[in-house]
Amino acid sequence: MSEFESNLVCPICKTNNYCKVNSKTGCWCFDEKVPKALIDSLATDAINKHCICINCIKNFKASQSKQ
């Protein structure tokens, strides 16, 4: 897998993260608040290199609200 392709994969669930960071309109992830605890759970080499998909972000937020 090329570096570009790997950047399109969520580091948590390994599905397409639909990142459009290189598009003229930007990526949805620019507007989504990603909890620090979720980012901290990633492998060091994935931080700031892969977008976490919206489903993983929502699932994490939902699991935190139940605690």
FITI-477153 format. One record per residue (C-alpha): residue number from 1; z, y, x. Coordinates in pm, 1 decimal. Example, Ala and Ser with C-alpha at 12.3 -4.5 7.8 and 13.67 -1.06 7.14 Angstrom:
2
@k:1 | c3:780.0 | c2:-450.0 | c1:1230.0
@k:2 | c3:714.0 | c2:-106.0 | c1:1367.0
% end
This chain:
67
@k:1 | c3:0.0 | c2:0.0 | c1:0.0
@k:2 | c3:-91.1 | c2:340.5 | c1:139.7
@k:3 | c3:164.9 | c2:618.7 | c1:171.8
@k:4 | c3:-8.8 | c2:809.2 | c1:-109.3
@k:5 | c3:5.3 | c2:510.4 | c1:-342.1
@k:6 | c3:368.5 | c2:440.2 | c1:-258.7
@k:7 | c3:457.6 | c2:797.1 | c1:-352.7
@k:8 | c3:334.2 | c2:721.0 | c1:-704.3
@k:9 | c3:588.4 | c2:443.3 | c1:-744.7
@k:10 | c3:938.2 | c2:504.6 | c1:-873.1
@k:11 | c3:1179.6 | c2:388.3 | c1:-602.1
@k:12 | c3:1408.9 | c2:239.1 | c1:-866.7
@k:13 | c3:1191.8 | c2:46.0 | c1:-1114.3
@k:14 | c3:877.0 | c2:25.4 | c1:-898.3
@k:15 | c3:646.6 | c2:145.0 | c1:-1177.7
@k:16 | c3:415.8 | c2:447.2 | c1:-1181.0
@k:17 | c3:622.3 | c2:766.3 | c1:-1173.6
@k:18 | c3:329.3 | c2:981.0 | c1:-1290.7
@k:19 | c3:399.2 | c2:1233.1 | c1:-1017.4
@k:20 | c3:147.2 | c2:1514.7 | c1:-1001.2
@k:21 | c3:312.1 | c2:1710.6 | c1:-722.5
@k:22 | c3:-27.5 | c2:1784.0 | c1:-565.4
@k:23 | c3:-194.6 | c2:1904.4 | c1:-885.4
@k:24 | c3:-259.4 | c2:2270.2 | c1:-955.8
@k:25 | c3:-20.4 | c2:2260.8 | c1:-1251.1
@k:26 | c3:258.7 | c2:2088.0 | c1:-1060.6
@k:27 | c3:466.1 | c2:1791.2 | c1:-1160.5
@k:28 | c3:691.9 | c2:1726.6 | c1:-1457.4
@k:29 | c3:967.1 | c2:1652.2 | c1:-1205.3
@k:30 | c3:986.3 | c2:2020.6 | c1:-1107.3
@k:31 | c3:1142.9 | c2:2091.2 | c1:-1447.3
@k:32 | c3:1357.5 | c2:1780.6 | c1:-1481.2
@k:33 | c3:1716.2 | c2:1789.7 | c1:-1357.4
@k:34 | c3:1774.7 | c2:1473.5 | c1:-1156.2
@k:35 | c3:2144.1 | c2:1390.1 | c1:-1124.3
@k:36 | c3:2269.3 | c2:1400.6 | c1:-765.1
@k:37 | c3:2441.0 | c2:1064.0 | c1:-812.0
@k:38 | c3:2104.0 | c2:907.9 | c1:-897.7
@k:39 | c3:1940.2 | c2:1059.9 | c1:-590.4
@k:40 | c3:2233.7 | c2:948.0 | c1:-376.7
@k:41 | c3:2181.1 | c2:591.0 | c1:-497.3
@k:42 | c3:1836.6 | c2:576.0 | c1:-334.0
@k:43 | c3:1761.5 | c2:433.6 | c1:6.2
@k:44 | c3:1763.3 | c2:713.5 | c1:262.9
@k:45 | c3:1391.7 | c2:674.9 | c1:334.5
@k:46 | c3:1304.5 | c2:729.5 | c1:-35.2
@k:47 | c3:1487.7 | c2:1060.2 | c1:-77.9
@k:48 | c3:1247.9 | c2:1356.2 | c1:-106.8
@k:49 | c3:950.0 | c2:1120.5 | c1:-72.2
@k:50 | c3:924.6 | c2:957.4 | c1:-414.9
@k:51 | c3:970.4 | c2:1088.0 | c1:-766.9
@k:52 | c3:1209.1 | c2:888.2 | c1:-978.4
@k:53 | c3:1030.1 | c2:820.0 | c1:-1307.1
@k:54 | c3:1142.0 | c2:990.9 | c1:-1624.6
@k:55 | c3:1254.8 | c2:660.4 | c1:-1777.8
@k:56 | c3:1493.2 | c2:588.6 | c1:-1490.1
@k:57 | c3:1628.4 | c2:943.8 | c1:-1507.2
@k:58 | c3:1685.4 | c2:915.9 | c1:-1883.7
@k:59 | c3:1843.7 | c2:570.3 | c1:-1850.2
@k:60 | c3:2079.4 | c2:694.9 | c1:-1580.9
@k:61 | c3:2179.8 | c2:999.8 | c1:-1785.0
@k:62 | c3:2241.0 | c2:780.8 | c1:-2090.4
@k:63 | c3:2453.9 | c2:538.6 | c1:-1890.5
@k:64 | c3:2660.5 | c2:827.1 | c1:-1753.5
@k:65 | c3:2722.0 | c2:975.5 | c1:-2097.2
@k:66 | c3:2870.4 | c2:642.8 | c1:-2212.6
@k:67 | c3:3136.0 | c2:648.0 | c1:-1940.5
% end
